[in-house]
Amino acid sequence: MLLRNKTVLWRELDGEAILLDPKQGCSYNLNQVGTLIWKMLDGKHTTADIVEAICEVYEVEPELALQDIELLLDDLRSNNLLSNGVSPAHPGE
């Protein structure tokens, strides 16, 4: 499961997220698609769940959605905006 870094502060304004990493003193802006992805990084959703949501909301092909999601996740990881913790895919299994 994918999880936001809990130390990152964020606010949603007009459908777009503004992220603030107080540790690094940096801020990041996400468009509407990025914001939907960010909101789903709650430790309860898989990449496949996010692909499905993006395809449903924005009517794009799964392959294109996955490419875009992976690019954003790589960017979030490189800026330490994702948690290093790993949550089980299906609790109880």
C-alpha positions as CSV (number, residue, x, y, z in Angstrom):
1,M,0.0,0.0,0.0
2,L,1.1,3.5,-0.6
3,L,1.2,6.1,2.2
4,R,1.7,9.8,2.4
5,N,4.5,11.0,4.6
6,K,2.7,12.0,7.7
7,T,5.0,15.0,8.4
8,V,3.9,16.6,5.1
9,L,1.2,19.3,5.7
10,W,-1.3,19.7,2.9
11,R,-4.4,21.6,2.0
12,E,-6.8,21.3,-0.9
13,L,-7.8,24.6,-2.6
14,D,-10.1,24.6,-5.6
15,G,-9.4,20.9,-6.3
16,E,-5.7,21.3,-6.2
17,A,-3.4,20.3,-3.3
18,I,-0.6,22.3,-1.8
19,L,1.9,20.2,0.0
20,L,4.4,21.6,2.6
21,D,7.4,19.7,3.8
22,P,8.3,21.5,7.0
23,K,11.5,19.5,7.4
24,Q,12.8,20.6,4.0
25,G,11.1,23.9,3.9
26,C,9.7,23.1,0.5
27,S,6.2,23.4,-1.0
28,Y,4.7,21.5,-3.9
29,N,1.5,22.0,-5.9
30,L,-0.5,19.2,-7.4
31,N,-3.1,19.6,-10.2
32,Q,-6.5,17.9,-9.9
33,V,-5.3,14.5,-11.0
34,G,-2.3,14.7,-8.7
35,T,-4.6,15.7,-5.8
36,L,-6.8,12.7,-6.4
37,I,-3.7,10.5,-6.3
38,W,-2.4,12.2,-3.2
39,K,-5.7,11.7,-1.4
40,M,-5.7,8.0,-2.2
41,L,-2.2,7.6,-0.7
42,D,-3.8,6.8,2.6
43,G,-2.3,3.3,3.1
44,K,-5.6,1.7,2.1
45,H,-5.3,1.9,-1.7
46,T,-3.0,0.0,-4.2
47,T,-1.7,1.4,-7.4
48,A,-4.3,-0.6,-9.2
49,D,-7.0,1.1,-7.1
50,I,-5.6,4.5,-8.1
51,V,-5.5,3.6,-11.7
52,E,-9.1,2.5,-11.6
53,A,-10.2,5.8,-9.9
54,I,-8.3,7.9,-12.4
55,C,-9.8,6.0,-15.4
56,E,-13.3,6.3,-13.9
57,V,-13.1,10.1,-13.2
58,Y,-11.0,11.2,-16.2
59,E,-11.9,8.6,-18.8
60,V,-8.3,7.7,-19.8
61,E,-6.8,4.3,-20.7
62,P,-5.4,2.3,-17.8
63,E,-1.9,2.1,-19.4
64,L,-1.7,5.9,-19.7
65,A,-3.1,6.4,-16.2
66,L,-0.5,4.0,-14.8
67,Q,2.4,5.8,-16.5
68,D,1.3,9.1,-15.1
69,I,0.7,7.7,-11.7
70,E,4.2,6.1,-11.7
71,L,5.8,9.3,-12.7
72,L,4.1,11.2,-9.9
73,L,4.9,8.5,-7.3
74,D,8.6,8.6,-8.4
75,D,8.6,12.4,-8.0
76,L,6.9,12.1,-4.6
77,R,9.4,9.5,-3.5
78,S,12.4,11.5,-4.7
79,N,11.1,14.5,-2.6
80,N,10.5,12.3,0.5
81,L,6.7,12.9,0.3
82,L,5.8,9.2,0.6
83,S,6.3,7.2,3.8
84,N,8.9,4.5,3.9
85,G,6.5,2.3,5.9
86,V,4.9,-0.6,4.1
87,S,1.3,-1.5,4.9
88,P,0.0,-5.0,4.3
89,A,-1.9,-5.3,1.0
90,H,-4.9,-7.0,2.6
91,P,-4.9,-6.9,6.4
92,G,-5.8,-10.3,7.9
93,E,-4.3,-12.4,5.1
